[in-house]
Amino acid sequence: MKYTSAIDINLPLNRVIELFNNPDNLKYWMPELISSELISGTLGKTGAVGKLRFKDGNKEYEMIETVTTKNLPSIFARTYELKNIFITIKDSFIPITDNKTRYISENEVALSGMLKCVAFILKAKFKMQTKKQLSSFKDFAENRL
């Protein structure tokens, strides 16, 4: 399943990229993230592999993140792997005006096993999660302390 989400942020492109590219800021706009651990490569660079732990309600889960391309603002692509789910995300940032930036997230989700049977239900959940994450980043960026 493929889908694209976008949101406009009321900040200049260079400031959006500065905030997005700082791993110390993840805790402010990704509250579900419990921890991240670099497994190999250089943090935030193409080829880096990391283990991410998330909490969703009462459930905790881990996924492996691999940065496949990083050339901000035009592309930040990575894959996420967890049991029976493989996700590819390509984020890009486009200046709309001097003080407005569009954040675009292209997502592709591949399911296997029993999850294929409920793909139509999960598509809505994945789309909702992506929109929530983009909104959370926008809120953080525009209203940071």
The first five atom37 places (N, CA, C, CB, O) and aatype in JSON, in Angstrom:
{
  "aatype": [12, 11, 18, 16, 15, 0, 9, 3, 9, 2, 10, 14, 10, 2, 1, 19, 9, 6, 10, 13, 2, 2, 14, 3, 2, 10, 11, 18, 17, 12, 14, 6, 10, 9, 15, 15, 6, 10, 9, 15, 7, 16, 10, 7, 11, 16, 7, 0, 19, 7, 11, 10, 1, 13, 11, 3, 7, 2, 11, 6, 18, 6, 12, 9, 6, 16, 19, 16, 16, 11, 2, 10, 14, 15, 9, 13, 0, 1, 16, 18, 6, 10, 11, 2, 9, 13, 9, 16, 9, 11, 3, 15, 13, 9, 14, 9, 16, 3, 2, 11, 16, 1, 18, 9, 15, 6, 2, 6, 19, 0, 10, 15, 7, 12, 10, 11, 4, 19, 0, 13, 9, 10, 11, 0, 11, 13, 11, 12, 5, 16, 11, 11, 5, 10, 15, 15, 13, 11, 3, 13, 0, 6, 2, 1, 10],
  "atom_mask": [
    [1, 1, 1, 1, 1],
    [1, 1, 1, 1, 1],
    [1, 1, 1, 1, 1],
    [1, 1, 1, 1, 1],
    [1, 1, 1, 1, 1],
    [1, 1, 1, 1, 1],
    [1, 1, 1, 1, 1],
    [1, 1, 1, 1, 1],
    [1, 1, 1, 1, 1],
    [1, 1, 1, 1, 1],
    [1, 1, 1, 1, 1],
    [1, 1, 1, 1, 1],
    [1, 1, 1, 1, 1],
    [1, 1, 1, 1, 1],
    [1, 1, 1, 1, 1],
    [1, 1, 1, 1, 1],
    [1, 1, 1, 1, 1],
    [1, 1, 1, 1, 1],
    [1, 1, 1, 1, 1],
    [1, 1, 1, 1, 1],
    [1, 1, 1, 1, 1],
    [1, 1, 1, 1, 1],
    [1, 1, 1, 1, 1],
    [1, 1, 1, 1, 1],
    [1, 1, 1, 1, 1],
    [1, 1, 1, 1, 1],
    [1, 1, 1, 1, 1],
    [1, 1, 1, 1, 1],
    [1, 1, 1, 1, 1],
    [1, 1, 1, 1, 1],
    [1, 1, 1, 1, 1],
    [1, 1, 1, 1, 1],
    [1, 1, 1, 1, 1],
    [1, 1, 1, 1, 1],
    [1, 1, 1, 1, 1],
    [1, 1, 1, 1, 1],
    [1, 1, 1, 1, 1],
    [1, 1, 1, 1, 1],
    [1, 1, 1, 1, 1],
    [1, 1, 1, 1, 1],
    [1, 1, 1, 0, 1],
    [1, 1, 1, 1, 1],
    [1, 1, 1, 1, 1],
    [1, 1, 1, 0, 1],
    [1, 1, 1, 1, 1],
    [1, 1, 1, 1, 1],
    [1, 1, 1, 0, 1],
    [1, 1, 1, 1, 1],
    [1, 1, 1, 1, 1],
    [1, 1, 1, 0, 1],
    [1, 1, 1, 1, 1],
    [1, 1, 1, 1, 1],
    [1, 1, 1, 1, 1],
    [1, 1, 1, 1, 1],
    [1, 1, 1, 1, 1],
    [1, 1, 1, 1, 1],
    [1, 1, 1, 0, 1],
    [1, 1, 1, 1, 1],
    [1, 1, 1, 1, 1],
    [1, 1, 1, 1, 1],
    [1, 1, 1, 1, 1],
    [1, 1, 1, 1, 1],
    [1, 1, 1, 1, 1],
    [1, 1, 1, 1, 1],
    [1, 1, 1, 1, 1],
    [1, 1, 1, 1, 1],
    [1, 1, 1, 1, 1],
    [1, 1, 1, 1, 1],
    [1, 1, 1, 1, 1],
    [1, 1, 1, 1, 1],
    [1, 1, 1, 1, 1],
    [1, 1, 1, 1, 1],
    [1, 1, 1, 1, 1],
    [1, 1, 1, 1, 1],
    [1, 1, 1, 1, 1],
    [1, 1, 1, 1, 1],
    [1, 1, 1, 1, 1],
    [1, 1, 1, 1, 1],
    [1, 1, 1, 1, 1],
    [1, 1, 1, 1, 1],
    [1, 1, 1, 1, 1],
    [1, 1, 1, 1, 1],
    [1, 1, 1, 1, 1],
    [1, 1, 1, 1, 1],
    [1, 1, 1, 1, 1],
    [1, 1, 1, 1, 1],
    [1, 1, 1, 1, 1],
    [1, 1, 1, 1, 1],
    [1, 1, 1, 1, 1],
    [1, 1, 1, 1, 1],
    [1, 1, 1, 1, 1],
    [1, 1, 1, 1, 1],
    [1, 1, 1, 1, 1],
    [1, 1, 1, 1, 1],
    [1, 1, 1, 1, 1],
    [1, 1, 1, 1, 1],
    [1, 1, 1, 1, 1],
    [1, 1, 1, 1, 1],
    [1, 1, 1, 1, 1],
    [1, 1, 1, 1, 1],
    [1, 1, 1, 1, 1],
    [1, 1, 1, 1, 1],
    [1, 1, 1, 1, 1],
    [1, 1, 1, 1, 1],
    [1, 1, 1, 1, 1],
    [1, 1, 1, 1, 1],
    [1, 1, 1, 1, 1],
    [1, 1, 1, 1, 1],
    [1, 1, 1, 1, 1],
    [1, 1, 1, 1, 1],
    [1, 1, 1, 1, 1],
    [1, 1, 1, 1, 1],
    [1, 1, 1, 0, 1],
    [1, 1, 1, 1, 1],
    [1, 1, 1, 1, 1],
    [1, 1, 1, 1, 1],
    [1, 1, 1, 1, 1],
    [1, 1, 1, 1, 1],
    [1, 1, 1, 1, 1],
    [1, 1, 1, 1, 1],
    [1, 1, 1, 1, 1],
    [1, 1, 1, 1, 1],
    [1, 1, 1, 1, 1],
    [1, 1, 1, 1, 1],
    [1, 1, 1, 1, 1],
    [1, 1, 1, 1, 1],
    [1, 1, 1, 1, 1],
    [1, 1, 1, 1, 1],
    [1, 1, 1, 1, 1],
    [1, 1, 1, 1, 1],
    [1, 1, 1, 1, 1],
    [1, 1, 1, 1, 1],
    [1, 1, 1, 1, 1],
    [1, 1, 1, 1, 1],
    [1, 1, 1, 1, 1],
    [1, 1, 1, 1, 1],
    [1, 1, 1, 1, 1],
    [1, 1, 1, 1, 1],
    [1, 1, 1, 1, 1],
    [1, 1, 1, 1, 1],
    [1, 1, 1, 1, 1],
    [1, 1, 1, 1, 1],
    [1, 1, 1, 1, 1],
    [1, 1, 1, 1, 1],
    [1, 1, 1, 1, 1]
  ],
  "atom_positions": [
    [[0.84, -1.17, 0.0], [0.0, 0.0, 0.0], [0.88, 1.24, 0.0], [-0.95, 0.0, 1.2], [1.89, 1.3, 0.71]],
    [[0.5, 2.2, -0.8], [1.24, 3.45, -0.92], [0.31, 4.61, -0.59], [1.85, 3.62, -2.34], [-0.88, 4.58, -0.89]],
    [[0.89, 5.63, 0.04], [0.13, 6.85, 0.3], [1.12, 7.98, 0.55], [-0.84, 6.68, 1.5], [2.28, 7.76, 0.89]],
    [[0.63, 9.21, 0.37], [1.44, 10.41, 0.59], [0.68, 11.35, 1.5], [1.79, 11.1, -0.75], [-0.53, 11.53, 1.36]],
    [[1.4, 11.94, 2.45], [0.84, 12.95, 3.35], [1.72, 14.18, 3.27], [0.73, 12.42, 4.82], [2.92, 14.08, 3.0]],
    [[1.12, 15.35, 3.51], [1.89, 16.59, 3.48], [1.3, 17.58, 4.47], [1.92, 17.21, 2.05], [0.12, 17.52, 4.81]],
    [[2.16, 18.49, 4.92], [1.72, 19.54, 5.83], [2.59, 20.77, 5.6], [1.78, 19.08, 7.32], [3.78, 20.65, 5.3]],
    [[2.01, 21.94, 5.73], [2.76, 23.18, 5.59], [3.16, 23.7, 6.96], [1.92, 24.24, 4.83], [2.35, 23.74, 7.89]],
    [[4.42, 24.08, 7.07], [4.98, 24.57, 8.32], [5.35, 26.04, 8.13], [6.23, 23.73, 8.76], [6.0, 26.41, 7.15]],
    [[4.93, 26.85, 9.06], [5.13, 28.29, 8.95], [6.51, 28.71, 9.46], [4.05, 29.02, 9.73], [6.65, 29.46, 10.42]],
    [[7.52, 28.2, 8.77], [8.92, 28.53, 9.05], [9.7, 28.43, 7.74], [9.52, 27.57, 10.15], [9.29, 27.72, 6.82]],
    [[10.84, 29.13, 7.66], [11.68, 29.01, 6.47], [12.28, 27.6, 6.36], [12.8, 30.06, 6.5], [12.47, 26.91, 7.36]],
    [[12.57, 27.21, 5.15], [13.12, 25.88, 4.87], [14.34, 25.56, 5.72], [13.48, 25.76, 3.4], [14.42, 24.49, 6.32]],
    [[15.3, 26.47, 5.8], [16.54, 26.17, 6.53], [16.27, 25.92, 8.02], [17.54, 27.33, 6.38], [16.95, 25.09, 8.62]],
    [[15.32, 26.6, 8.61], [15.0, 26.38, 10.03], [14.29, 25.04, 10.22], [14.12, 27.53, 10.57], [14.55, 24.32, 11.19]],
    [[13.38, 24.69, 9.3], [12.69, 23.4, 9.37], [13.7, 22.26, 9.3], [11.64, 23.27, 8.22], [13.63, 21.32, 10.08]],
    [[14.64, 22.35, 8.37], [15.65, 21.3, 8.21], [16.53, 21.23, 9.45], [16.51, 21.56, 6.96], [16.86, 20.14, 9.9]],
    [[16.9, 22.37, 10.0], [17.72, 22.4, 11.22], [17.02, 21.66, 12.37], [18.03, 23.86, 11.64], [17.64, 20.88, 13.08]],
    [[15.73, 21.91, 12.55], [14.96, 21.26, 13.62], [14.75, 19.77, 13.34], [13.61, 21.95, 13.79], [14.9, 18.94, 14.23]],
    [[14.41, 19.45, 12.08], [14.15, 18.06, 11.69], [15.41, 17.2, 11.79], [13.59, 18.01, 10.27], [15.34, 16.04, 12.18]],
    [[16.53, 17.77, 11.44], [17.78, 17.02, 11.33], [18.49, 16.81, 12.67], [18.7, 17.73, 10.39], [19.52, 16.13, 12.72]],
    [[17.97, 17.38, 13.73], [18.61, 17.26, 15.04], [17.98, 16.1, 15.81], [18.48, 18.58, 15.84], [16.83, 16.19, 16.23]],
    [[18.73, 14.99, 16.01], [18.15, 13.83, 16.69], [17.72, 14.12, 18.14], [19.14, 12.69, 16.69], [16.87, 13.41, 18.68]],
    [[18.28, 15.15, 18.76], [17.87, 15.52, 20.12], [16.44, 16.04, 20.17], [18.82, 16.57, 20.68], [15.83, 16.08, 21.23]],
    [[15.9, 16.44, 19.02], [14.53, 16.97, 18.97], [13.46, 15.89, 18.84], [14.4, 17.92, 17.82], [12.28, 16.17, 19.02]],
    [[13.86, 14.66, 18.54], [12.87, 13.59, 18.34], [11.93, 13.45, 19.52], [13.58, 12.26, 18.09], [10.73, 13.22, 19.33]],
    [[12.44, 13.58, 20.73], [11.61, 13.41, 21.93], [10.48, 14.44, 22.0], [12.46, 13.51, 23.17], [9.48, 14.2, 22.67]],
    [[10.64, 15.57, 21.32], [9.63, 16.62, 21.37], [8.47, 16.38, 20.4], [10.26, 17.94, 21.06], [7.35, 16.84, 20.65]],
    [[8.73, 15.66, 19.32], [7.66, 15.45, 18.35], [7.36, 13.99, 18.05], [8.0, 16.15, 17.08], [6.49, 13.68, 17.24]],
    [[8.09, 13.09, 18.7], [7.82, 11.66, 18.6], [7.73, 11.08, 20.01], [8.92, 10.92, 17.77], [8.61, 10.32, 20.42]],
    [[6.69, 11.44, 20.76], [6.61, 11.0, 22.15], [6.5, 9.48, 22.31], [5.43, 11.65, 22.81], [6.75, 8.96, 23.4]],
    [[6.13, 8.75, 21.25], [6.02, 7.29, 21.32], [7.39, 6.62, 21.33], [5.21, 6.77, 20.15], [7.51, 5.45, 21.71]],
    [[8.43, 7.36, 20.91], [9.78, 6.79, 20.85], [10.35, 6.67, 22.25], [10.71, 7.67, 19.96], [10.47, 7.66, 22.97]],
    [[10.69, 5.44, 22.64], [11.27, 5.18, 23.96], [12.78, 5.31, 23.9], [10.86, 3.78, 24.47], [13.4, 5.92, 24.77]],
    [[13.37, 4.71, 22.86], [14.83, 4.75, 22.75], [15.26, 4.47, 21.32], [15.47, 3.74, 23.71], [14.52, 3.92, 20.51]],
    [[16.49, 4.87, 21.04], [17.1, 4.55, 19.75], [18.55, 4.15, 20.0], [17.01, 5.76, 18.74], [19.22, 4.71, 20.87]],
    [[19.01, 3.19, 19.23], [20.36, 2.66, 19.4], [20.98, 2.49, 18.01], [20.35, 1.3, 20.18], [20.42, 1.81, 17.15]],
    [[22.13, 3.1, 17.81], [22.85, 2.95, 16.55], [23.48, 1.56, 16.52], [23.92, 4.05, 16.38], [24.21, 1.19, 17.44]],
    [[23.2, 0.81, 15.46], [23.77, -0.53, 15.31], [25.02, -0.48, 14.44], [22.73, -1.49, 14.69], [26.03, -1.13, 14.74]],
    [[24.95, 0.28, 13.36], [26.12, 0.42, 12.49], [26.02, 1.71, 11.69], [26.24, -0.8, 11.54], [24.95, 2.3, 11.56]],
    [[27.16, 2.13, 11.16], [27.2, 3.35, 10.37], [27.34, 4.58, 11.25], [0.0, 0.0, 0.0], [27.67, 4.49, 12.43]],
    [[27.08, 5.73, 10.64], [27.17, 7.02, 11.32], [25.76, 7.58, 11.48], [28.08, 8.01, 10.54], [25.01, 7.67, 10.51]],
    [[25.41, 7.95, 12.71], [24.08, 8.43, 13.02], [23.6, 9.48, 12.02], [24.05, 9.01, 14.43], [24.28, 10.47, 11.76]],
    [[22.42, 9.24, 11.46], [21.8, 10.19, 10.56], [22.35, 10.23, 9.15], [0.0, 0.0, 0.0], [21.89, 11.03, 8.34]],
    [[23.3, 9.4, 8.85], [23.91, 9.39, 7.52], [23.41, 8.2, 6.71], [25.45, 9.35, 7.62], [22.94, 7.21, 7.27]],
    [[23.52, 8.31, 5.38], [23.16, 7.21, 4.51], [23.91, 5.95, 4.93], [23.46, 7.55, 3.03], [25.13, 5.99, 5.15]],
    [[23.19, 4.85, 5.05], [23.78, 3.59, 5.46], [23.67, 3.29, 6.94], [0.0, 0.0, 0.0], [23.91, 2.16, 7.36]],
    [[23.31, 4.27, 7.74], [23.18, 4.04, 9.18], [22.04, 3.07, 9.46], [22.95, 5.38, 9.94], [20.99, 3.13, 8.82]],
    [[22.26, 2.18, 10.41], [21.25, 1.22, 10.83], [21.07, 1.38, 12.34], [21.65, -0.26, 10.45], [22.03, 1.44, 13.09]],
    [[19.81, 1.46, 12.75], [19.53, 1.62, 14.17], [18.34, 0.79, 14.61], [0.0, 0.0, 0.0], [17.52, 0.35, 13.8]],
    [[18.25, 0.6, 15.93], [17.12, -0.1, 16.52], [16.3, 0.95, 17.27], [17.58, -1.27, 17.47], [16.84, 1.66, 18.12]],
    [[15.02, 1.03, 16.96], [14.12, 1.98, 17.61], [13.09, 1.23, 18.43], [13.42, 2.89, 16.57], [12.54, 0.23, 17.97]],
    [[12.83, 1.7, 19.64], [11.8, 1.13, 20.5], [10.69, 2.15, 20.66], [12.38, 0.7, 21.89], [10.95, 3.32, 20.96]],
    [[9.45, 1.69, 20.47], [8.28, 2.56, 20.57], [7.28, 1.98, 21.55], [7.62, 2.74, 19.19], [7.28, 0.79, 21.83]],
    [[6.43, 2.86, 22.05], [5.32, 2.43, 22.89], [4.05, 2.97, 22.25], [5.49, 2.93, 24.37], [3.93, 4.17, 21.98]],
    [[3.11, 2.07, 22.03], [1.81, 2.42, 21.45], [0.75, 1.91, 22.43], [1.62, 1.79, 20.0], [0.4, 0.73, 22.42]],
    [[0.25, 2.82, 23.27], [-0.67, 2.39, 24.31], [0.08, 1.53, 25.3], [0.0, 0.0, 0.0], [1.08, 1.97, 25.87]],
    [[-0.38, 0.31, 25.51], [0.29, -0.62, 26.43], [1.31, -1.51, 25.72], [-0.74, -1.48, 27.13], [1.99, -2.3, 26.37]],
    [[1.4, -1.4, 24.4], [2.29, -2.26, 23.63], [3.61, -1.57, 23.34], [1.63, -2.7, 22.33], [3.65, -0.38, 23.03]],
    [[4.68, -2.33, 23.46], [6.0, -1.86, 23.04], [6.45, -2.71, 21.86], [7.03, -1.94, 24.22], [6.16, -3.9, 21.79]],
    [[7.17, -2.08, 20.95], [7.69, -2.82, 19.81], [8.99, -2.19, 19.35], [6.66, -2.85, 18.64], [9.27, -1.02, 19.63]],
    [[9.78, -2.99, 18.65], [11.06, -2.54, 18.1], [11.02, -2.63, 16.59], [12.23, -3.37, 18.67], [10.34, -3.48, 16.01]],
    [[11.75, -1.74, 15.97], [11.94, -1.83, 14.52], [13.36, -1.44, 14.18], [10.93, -0.91, 13.78], [14.03, -0.7, 14.9]],
    [[13.8, -1.97, 13.07], [15.13, -1.66, 12.57], [14.98, -0.6, 11.48], [15.85, -2.95, 12.01], [14.23, -0.77, 10.52]],
    [[15.71, 0.51, 11.65], [15.69, 1.61, 10.69], [17.0, 1.6, 9.92], [15.47, 2.97, 11.41], [18.08, 1.5, 10.5]],
    [[16.89, 1.72, 8.6], [18.05, 1.85, 7.74], [17.89, 3.11, 6.9], [18.25, 0.6, 6.84], [16.91, 3.25, 6.17]],
    [[18.84, 4.02, 7.01], [18.81, 5.25, 6.21], [19.35, 4.88, 4.83], [19.67, 6.42, 6.87], [20.51, 4.49, 4.69]],
    [[18.5, 5.0, 3.8], [18.89, 4.61, 2.45], [19.4, 5.78, 1.62], [17.73, 3.96, 1.75], [20.28, 5.6, 0.77]],
    [[18.87, 6.97, 1.85], [19.33, 8.18, 1.15], [19.09, 9.37, 2.06], [18.59, 8.36, -0.21], [18.01, 9.53, 2.62]],
    [[20.09, 10.21, 2.18], [19.91, 11.45, 2.95], [20.57, 12.58, 2.2], [20.48, 11.32, 4.38], [21.8, 12.68, 2.14]],
    [[19.74, 13.43, 1.63], [20.19, 14.6, 0.9], [19.15, 15.7, 1.14], [20.39, 14.3, -0.64], [18.43, 16.11, 0.23]],
    [[19.09, 16.15, 2.39], [18.09, 17.16, 2.75], [18.41, 18.49, 2.09], [18.01, 17.33, 4.29], [19.59, 18.84, 1.97]],
    [[17.42, 19.24, 1.67], [15.99, 19.06, 1.92], [15.26, 18.2, 0.9], [15.34, 20.38, 1.99], [14.07, 17.93, 1.07]],
    [[15.94, 17.76, -0.16], [15.21, 17.09, -1.23], [14.76, 15.68, -0.89], [16.07, 17.04, -2.45], [13.7, 15.25, -1.34]],
    [[15.54, 14.94, -0.1], [15.11, 13.59, 0.25], [15.79, 13.09, 1.53], [15.41, 12.62, -0.91], [16.97, 13.31, 1.77]],
    [[14.97, 12.42, 2.32], [15.46, 11.65, 3.47], [14.67, 10.35, 3.42], [15.27, 12.43, 4.86], [13.51, 10.3, 3.83]],
    [[15.32, 9.29, 2.91], [14.63, 8.01, 2.71], [15.2, 6.98, 3.67], [14.77, 7.52, 1.26], [16.4, 6.93, 3.92]],
    [[14.3, 6.15, 4.19], [14.71, 5.1, 5.1], [13.7, 3.98, 5.08], [14.89, 5.63, 6.51], [12.56, 4.15, 4.64]],
    [[14.13, 2.83, 5.56], [13.25, 1.68, 5.68], [13.13, 1.32, 7.15], [13.77, 0.48, 4.84], [14.02, 1.57, 7.96]],
    [[11.98, 0.7, 7.47], [11.72, 0.21, 8.82], [11.25, -1.22, 8.7], [10.67, 1.1, 9.57], [10.37, -1.53, 7.89]],
    [[11.83, -2.1, 9.52], [11.46, -3.51, 9.49], [11.04, -3.96, 10.87], [12.61, -4.37, 8.96], [11.73, -3.71, 11.86]],
    [[9.91, -4.63, 10.92], [9.48, -5.33, 12.12], [8.71, -6.55, 11.65], [8.61, -4.42, 13.06], [8.48, -6.71, 10.45]],
    [[8.32, -7.4, 12.55], [7.72, -8.67, 12.17], [6.53, -8.45, 11.22], [7.28, -9.44, 13.41], [5.55, -7.79, 11.58]],
    [[6.63, -9.02, 10.04], [5.57, -9.0, 9.01], [5.25, -7.62, 8.46], [4.33, -9.58, 9.58], [4.23, -7.46, 7.78]],
    [[6.1, -6.62, 8.73], [5.87, -5.27, 8.2], [7.2, -4.72, 7.69], [5.26, -4.33, 9.29], [8.22, -4.79, 8.37]],
    [[7.17, -4.16, 6.48], [8.32, -3.49, 5.89], [7.83, -2.14, 5.36], [8.99, -4.35, 4.74], [6.94, -2.09, 4.51]],
    [[8.41, -1.05, 5.87], [7.94, 0.29, 5.54], [9.08, 1.06, 4.88], [7.43, 1.04, 6.8], [10.22, 1.03, 5.34]],
    [[8.77, 1.75, 3.79], [9.7, 2.67, 3.15], [9.11, 4.07, 3.25], [9.97, 2.26, 1.65], [7.95, 4.28, 2.9]],
    [[9.9, 5.01, 3.73], [9.45, 6.4, 3.87], [10.44, 7.3, 3.15], [9.31, 6.81, 5.37], [11.66, 7.18, 3.33]],
    [[9.91, 8.2, 2.33], [10.72, 9.21, 1.65], [10.15, 10.57, 2.02], [10.74, 9.0, 0.08], [9.05, 10.93, 1.59]],
    [[10.89, 11.32, 2.83], [10.46, 12.66, 3.23], [11.21, 13.69, 2.4], [10.71, 12.9, 4.74], [12.38, 13.51, 2.05]],
    [[10.5, 14.77, 2.08], [11.14, 15.89, 1.38], [10.52, 17.18, 1.89], [10.97, 15.75, -0.16], [9.42, 17.2, 2.44]],
    [[11.26, 18.26, 1.7], [10.86, 19.58, 2.18], [11.01, 20.57, 1.04], [11.71, 20.01, 3.43], [12.06, 20.65, 0.41]],
    [[9.95, 21.32, 0.79], [9.93, 22.26, -0.33], [9.56, 23.64, 0.19], [8.93, 21.8, -1.43], [8.57, 23.78, 0.92]],
    [[10.33, 24.67, -0.18], [9.94, 26.02, 0.24], [8.7, 26.48, -0.55], [11.12, 27.02, 0.03], [8.67, 26.39, -1.78]],
    [[7.7, 26.95, 0.17], [6.49, 27.49, -0.47], [6.64, 29.0, -0.62], [5.22, 27.14, 0.36], [6.36, 29.55, -1.69]],
    [[7.08, 29.65, 0.44], [7.44, 31.07, 0.45], [8.71, 31.18, 1.28], [6.26, 31.98, 1.03], [9.27, 30.17, 1.7]],
    [[9.17, 32.39, 1.51], [10.35, 32.58, 2.35], [10.13, 32.09, 3.78], [10.75, 34.05, 2.37], [11.08, 31.74, 4.47]],
    [[8.87, 32.06, 4.21], [8.56, 31.69, 5.6], [7.58, 30.53, 5.71], [8.01, 32.88, 6.32], [6.91, 30.38, 6.74]],
    [[7.48, 29.72, 4.68], [6.59, 28.56, 4.72], [7.23, 27.41, 3.96], [5.19, 28.9, 4.12], [7.75, 27.58, 2.85]],
    [[7.19, 26.23, 4.58], [7.81, 25.03, 4.01], [6.8, 23.9, 4.0], [9.08, 24.62, 4.82], [6.08, 23.68, 4.98]],
    [[6.74, 23.17, 2.89], [5.88, 21.99, 2.8], [6.71, 20.74, 3.11], [5.21, 21.88, 1.39], [7.76, 20.51, 2.51]],
    [[6.22, 19.95, 4.05], [6.83, 18.69, 4.46], [5.99, 17.59, 3.82], [6.9, 18.53, 6.05], [4.8, 17.46, 4.11]],
    [[6.62, 16.8, 2.94], [5.92, 15.74, 2.21], [6.51, 14.4, 2.62], [6.05, 15.95, 0.67], [7.72, 14.22, 2.66]],
    [[5.63, 13.46, 2.94], [6.05, 12.12, 3.35], [5.38, 11.09, 2.45], [5.72, 11.86, 4.85], [4.16, 10.9, 2.49]],
    [[6.2, 10.41, 1.64], [5.71, 9.34, 0.77], [6.0, 8.02, 1.47], [6.39, 9.39, -0.66], [7.13, 7.75, 1.88]],
    [[4.97, 7.21, 1.62], [5.08, 5.97, 2.39], [4.63, 4.78, 1.57], [4.26, 6.06, 3.68], [3.67, 4.84, 0.81]],
    [[5.36, 3.68, 1.76], [4.96, 2.41, 1.17], [5.08, 1.35, 2.25], [5.83, 2.04, -0.09], [6.12, 1.22, 2.9]],
    [[4.01, 0.6, 2.44], [3.97, -0.42, 3.49], [3.7, -1.77, 2.83], [2.89, -0.1, 4.56], [2.74, -1.93, 2.08]],
    [[4.56, -2.74, 3.14], [4.37, -4.1, 2.66], [4.11, -4.99, 3.87], [5.62, -4.61, 1.84], [4.86, -4.96, 4.84]],
    [[3.05, -5.77, 3.79], [2.67, -6.66, 4.88], [2.83, -8.1, 4.44], [1.22, -6.39, 5.33], [2.67, -8.43, 3.27]],
    [[3.14, -8.96, 5.4], [3.22, -10.39, 5.1], [2.51, -11.16, 6.2], [4.69, -10.86, 4.95], [2.08, -10.59, 7.2]],
    [[2.41, -12.45, 6.0], [1.75, -13.29, 7.0], [0.28, -12.93, 7.14], [0.0, 0.0, 0.0], [-0.38, -12.52, 6.19]],
    [[-0.22, -13.09, 8.35], [-1.64, -12.84, 8.62], [-2.02, -11.36, 8.48], [-1.99, -13.31, 10.03], [-3.19, -11.04, 8.3]],
    [[-1.04, -10.48, 8.54], [-1.34, -9.05, 8.42], [-1.89, -8.7, 7.03], [-0.1, -8.23, 8.7], [-2.61, -7.72, 6.87]],
    [[-1.54, -9.52, 6.03], [-2.06, -9.27, 4.68], [-3.59, -9.34, 4.67], [-1.47, -10.28, 3.67], [-4.25, -8.69, 3.85]],
    [[-4.15, -10.13, 5.55], [-5.6, -10.31, 5.61], [-6.33, -9.06, 6.11], [-5.95, -11.49, 6.5], [-7.51, -8.87, 5.81]],
    [[-5.63, -8.23, 6.85], [-6.27, -7.03, 7.41], [-5.62, -5.75, 6.87], [-6.18, -7.05, 8.95], [-5.68, -4.69, 7.5]],
    [[-5.02, -5.85, 5.71], [-4.33, -4.7, 5.12], [-5.25, -3.49, 4.96], [-3.75, -5.09, 3.77], [-4.82, -2.36, 5.19]],
    [[-6.49, -3.71, 4.56], [-7.41, -2.59, 4.35], [-7.67, -1.82, 5.65], [-8.72, -3.08, 3.77], [-7.89, -0.61, 5.61]],
    [[-7.67, -2.5, 6.78], [-7.86, -1.84, 8.08], [-6.57, -1.12, 8.49], [-8.28, -2.89, 9.17], [-6.61, 0.01, 8.97]],
    [[-5.44, -1.78, 8.29], [-4.17, -1.2, 8.7], [-3.78, 0.02, 7.87], [-3.08, -2.24, 8.61], [-3.09, 0.91, 8.37]],
    [[-4.22, 0.08, 6.61], [-3.88, 1.23, 5.77], [-4.37, 2.52, 6.43], [-4.49, 1.08, 4.37], [-3.64, 3.51, 6.47]],
    [[-5.59, 2.52, 6.93], [-6.13, 3.7, 7.6], [-5.31, 4.05, 8.83], [-7.6, 3.47, 7.98], [-5.06, 5.22, 9.11]],
    [[-4.89, 3.04, 9.58], [-4.09, 3.28, 10.78], [-2.73, 3.87, 10.42], [-3.91, 1.97, 11.57], [-2.28, 4.81, 11.08]],
    [[-2.08, 3.34, 9.41], [-0.78, 3.87, 8.99], [-0.92, 5.31, 8.52], [-0.18, 3.0, 7.88], [-0.1, 6.16, 8.88]],
    [[-1.93, 5.59, 7.73], [-2.14, 6.96, 7.23], [-2.39, 7.92, 8.39], [-3.32, 7.01, 6.25], [-1.85, 9.02, 8.42]],
    [[-3.19, 7.49, 9.34], [-3.5, 8.33, 10.5], [-2.23, 8.59, 11.32], [-4.59, 7.66, 11.38], [-2.01, 9.71, 11.78]],
    [[-1.4, 7.57, 11.5], [-0.16, 7.72, 12.26], [0.79, 8.7, 11.56], [0.52, 6.36, 12.44], [1.42, 9.52, 12.22]],
    [[0.89, 8.62, 10.24], [1.75, 9.53, 9.5], [1.27, 10.96, 9.64], [1.81, 9.12, 8.02], [2.06, 11.87, 9.89]],
    [[-0.03, 11.17, 9.48], [-0.58, 12.53, 9.63], [-0.35, 13.06, 11.04], [-2.08, 12.54, 9.31], [-0.04, 14.24, 11.22]],
    [[-0.5, 12.2, 12.03], [-0.26, 12.59, 13.42], [1.2, 13.01, 13.61], [-0.62, 11.44, 14.38], [1.48, 14.0, 14.28]],
    [[2.11, 12.26, 13.03], [3.53, 12.56, 13.17], [3.89, 13.87, 12.48], [4.37, 11.42, 12.6], [4.65, 14.66, 13.04]],
    [[3.36, 14.12, 11.29], [3.62, 15.37, 10.59], [3.05, 16.55, 11.38], [3.02, 15.34, 9.18], [3.7, 17.59, 11.51]],
    [[1.86, 16.39, 11.91], [1.24, 17.46, 12.72], [2.04, 17.71, 13.98], [-0.21, 17.09, 13.08], [2.2, 18.86, 14.4]],
    [[2.53, 16.66, 14.58], [3.32, 16.79, 15.8], [4.63, 17.55, 15.51], [3.63, 15.4, 16.39], [5.04, 18.4, 16.29]],
    [[5.26, 17.24, 14.37], [6.48, 17.97, 14.01], [6.16, 19.43, 13.75], [7.15, 17.34, 12.78], [6.89, 20.32, 14.2]],
    [[5.09, 19.71, 13.02], [4.68, 21.09, 12.74], [4.46, 21.85, 14.04], [3.4, 21.12, 11.88], [4.95, 22.97, 14.2]],
    [[3.73, 21.24, 14.97], [3.46, 21.89, 16.25], [4.75, 22.16, 17.0], [2.52, 21.01, 17.1], [4.94, 23.26, 17.53]],
    [[5.64, 21.18, 17.06], [6.93, 21.38, 17.71], [7.7, 22.52, 17.04], [7.75, 20.08, 17.69], [8.19, 23.42, 17.72]],
    [[7.82, 22.47, 15.72], [8.64, 23.45, 15.0], [8.11, 24.87, 15.17], [8.69, 23.1, 13.52], [8.89, 25.81, 15.39]],
    [[6.82, 25.03, 15.07], [6.23, 26.37, 15.15], [6.11, 26.89, 16.57], [4.87, 26.35, 14.51], [6.06, 28.11, 16.78]],
    [[6.05, 26.0, 17.56], [5.8, 26.43, 18.94], [6.89, 26.01, 19.91], [4.49, 25.88, 19.4], [6.67, 26.0, 21.12]],
    [[8.06, 25.66, 19.39], [9.14, 25.17, 20.26], [9.47, 26.22, 21.33], [10.41, 24.82, 19.43], [9.22, 27.41, 21.16]],
    [[10.04, 25.75, 22.4], [10.39, 26.64, 23.52], [11.6, 27.48, 23.19], [10.64, 25.84, 24.78], [12.03, 28.28, 24.02]]
  ]
}
